[in-house]
């Protein structure tokens, strides 16, 4: 279902028909939903998931698009972590920053180097096409305020010494 929603959204972006439903949402509620969606997997793998989100932190964004993006990243973190994930949300330079960090092996070098690659340059014979990252970039970029667009960033290291996915929204 998530893949079909991504395909539909990509089509709508191409046709300039991607509707945004921007409203104010509390981040702790978004994180509760994220954990609830994946509760069975978290418990079956005995993964410790910590949230560092101020209770009163709210921001304006499209809930469905951002929730789907974060869920996809969270599921990947669950898949590749050893035993722990840390999700943080904070204001940074008048922008919302959400980080999903894990204690896994980190992102492969080729993934870090190709994180800005256009999907038309993708080799579909590889196991990873990069479409998920492209979709994440599209969702982030559609969030615009005062000429500033949202962004994503992939890094290794962070608080748990694994991969760190960062979503920044204006």
C-alpha positions as CSV (number, residue, x, y, z in Angstrom):
1,X,0.0,0.0,0.0
2,X,2.8,2.4,0.9
3,X,4.5,1.7,-2.5
4,X,1.3,2.4,-4.4
5,X,0.8,5.7,-2.5
6,X,4.3,6.6,-3.4
7,X,3.7,5.9,-7.1
8,X,0.5,7.9,-7.1
9,X,2.3,10.8,-5.4
10,X,5.2,10.7,-7.9
11,X,2.6,10.8,-10.7
12,X,0.9,13.8,-9.1
13,X,4.2,15.6,-8.6
14,X,5.0,15.1,-12.3
15,X,1.6,16.5,-13.2
16,X,1.8,19.3,-10.6
17,X,-1.2,17.8,-8.9
18,X,0.2,16.8,-5.5
19,X,-2.2,18.3,-3.0
20,X,-0.8,19.3,0.3
21,X,-3.0,19.4,3.4
22,X,-0.9,21.5,5.7
23,X,-2.1,21.9,9.3
24,X,-0.6,22.1,12.8
25,X,0.3,18.8,14.4
26,X,2.0,17.8,17.7
27,X,5.1,15.7,17.1
28,X,4.6,13.5,20.2
29,X,1.3,12.3,18.7
30,X,3.0,11.6,15.3
31,X,5.6,9.6,17.2
32,X,3.0,7.6,19.1
33,X,1.3,6.7,15.9
34,X,4.7,5.6,14.4
35,X,5.3,3.3,17.3
36,X,1.8,2.0,17.3
37,X,2.0,1.1,13.6
38,X,5.1,-1.0,14.2
39,X,4.4,-2.3,17.7
40,X,4.3,-6.0,16.8
41,X,7.6,-5.8,14.9
42,X,9.3,-3.8,17.7
43,X,8.2,-6.4,20.4
44,X,9.0,-9.4,18.3
45,X,12.6,-8.2,17.7
46,X,13.0,-6.8,21.2
47,X,14.1,-3.4,20.0
48,X,14.4,-0.5,22.3
49,X,12.8,2.6,20.8
50,X,13.3,5.9,22.6
51,X,11.7,9.2,21.7
52,X,13.1,12.6,22.6
53,X,10.3,14.9,21.6
54,X,9.1,17.9,23.6
55,X,5.5,17.3,24.6
56,X,4.4,20.8,23.4
57,X,6.3,20.8,20.1
58,X,3.9,21.4,17.2
59,X,4.6,22.2,13.5
60,X,2.8,22.8,10.3
61,X,3.1,20.0,7.7
62,X,1.1,17.4,5.7
63,X,0.5,14.7,8.2
64,X,-0.2,11.8,5.8
65,X,2.9,12.5,3.6
66,X,5.2,13.1,6.6
67,X,3.8,10.1,8.5
68,X,4.3,7.8,5.5
69,X,7.8,9.1,4.9
70,X,8.8,8.6,8.6
71,X,7.2,5.2,8.7
72,X,9.2,4.0,5.8
73,X,12.5,5.2,7.4
74,X,11.5,3.8,10.7
75,X,10.8,0.4,9.2
76,X,14.2,0.4,7.6
77,X,15.8,1.4,10.9
78,X,13.9,-1.5,12.6
79,X,15.2,-3.9,9.9
80,X,18.8,-2.9,10.1
81,X,19.4,-1.9,13.7
82,X,20.9,-4.3,16.2
83,X,18.7,-3.5,19.2
84,X,18.1,0.3,19.5
85,X,16.5,3.3,17.8
86,X,16.4,6.9,18.9
87,X,13.9,9.3,17.4
88,X,14.3,13.0,18.2
89,X,12.4,16.1,17.2
90,X,13.5,19.7,17.8
91,X,13.5,23.2,16.5
92,X,16.8,24.1,14.8
93,X,17.2,27.5,13.3
94,X,13.5,28.0,13.1
95,X,13.0,24.7,11.3
96,X,11.7,21.4,12.5
97,X,14.3,18.7,12.6
98,X,13.4,15.0,13.0
99,X,16.2,12.5,13.3
100,X,15.9,8.7,13.2
101,X,19.1,7.1,14.5
102,X,19.9,3.4,15.0
103,X,22.7,1.2,16.2
104,X,23.1,-0.7,13.0
105,X,26.0,-0.8,10.6
106,X,25.1,2.5,9.0
107,X,24.3,3.5,5.5
108,X,26.5,1.9,2.8
109,X,29.0,4.4,1.2
110,X,27.3,4.2,-2.2
111,X,24.0,5.1,-0.6
112,X,25.5,8.1,1.1
113,X,27.2,9.2,-2.1
114,X,24.0,8.8,-4.2
115,X,21.5,10.4,-1.9
116,X,21.1,13.3,-4.2
117,X,20.9,11.2,-7.4
118,X,18.0,11.7,-9.8
119,X,16.0,8.5,-10.0
120,X,16.2,8.6,-13.8
121,X,19.9,7.7,-13.3
122,X,19.1,4.6,-11.3
123,X,20.3,1.2,-12.2
124,X,17.2,-1.0,-11.7
125,X,19.2,-4.2,-11.7
126,X,20.5,-3.2,-8.3
127,X,18.7,-4.3,-5.1
128,X,18.2,-0.7,-4.0
129,X,16.8,1.6,-6.6
130,X,16.8,4.8,-4.5
131,X,13.2,5.5,-5.2
132,X,12.4,5.6,-1.5
133,X,15.0,8.4,-1.0
134,X,13.7,10.2,-4.0
135,X,10.2,10.1,-2.6
136,X,11.4,11.3,0.8
137,X,13.2,14.2,-0.9
138,X,10.0,15.1,-2.9
139,X,7.9,15.1,0.3
140,X,10.4,17.3,2.1
141,X,10.8,19.7,-0.8
142,X,7.0,20.1,-1.2
143,X,7.0,21.7,2.2
144,X,8.0,25.3,1.5
145,X,7.8,28.4,3.5
146,X,9.4,31.8,2.8
147,X,11.4,30.4,-0.1
148,X,12.9,27.6,2.0
149,X,12.1,24.0,1.2
150,X,12.3,20.9,3.4
151,X,15.3,18.6,3.1
152,X,16.6,15.1,4.0
153,X,20.0,14.1,4.9
154,X,21.7,10.6,5.4
155,X,24.6,10.3,7.8
156,X,26.5,7.7,9.7
157,X,27.5,8.0,13.4
158,X,25.2,10.0,15.5
159,X,24.2,9.1,19.1
160,X,23.9,5.3,18.5
161,X,26.9,5.0,16.1
162,X,24.7,3.7,13.2
163,X,22.6,5.4,10.5
164,X,21.0,8.7,11.0
165,X,18.1,10.0,8.8
166,X,17.3,13.7,9.1
167,X,14.1,15.3,7.9
168,X,14.1,19.1,8.1
169,X,10.9,21.1,7.4
170,X,10.7,24.9,7.2
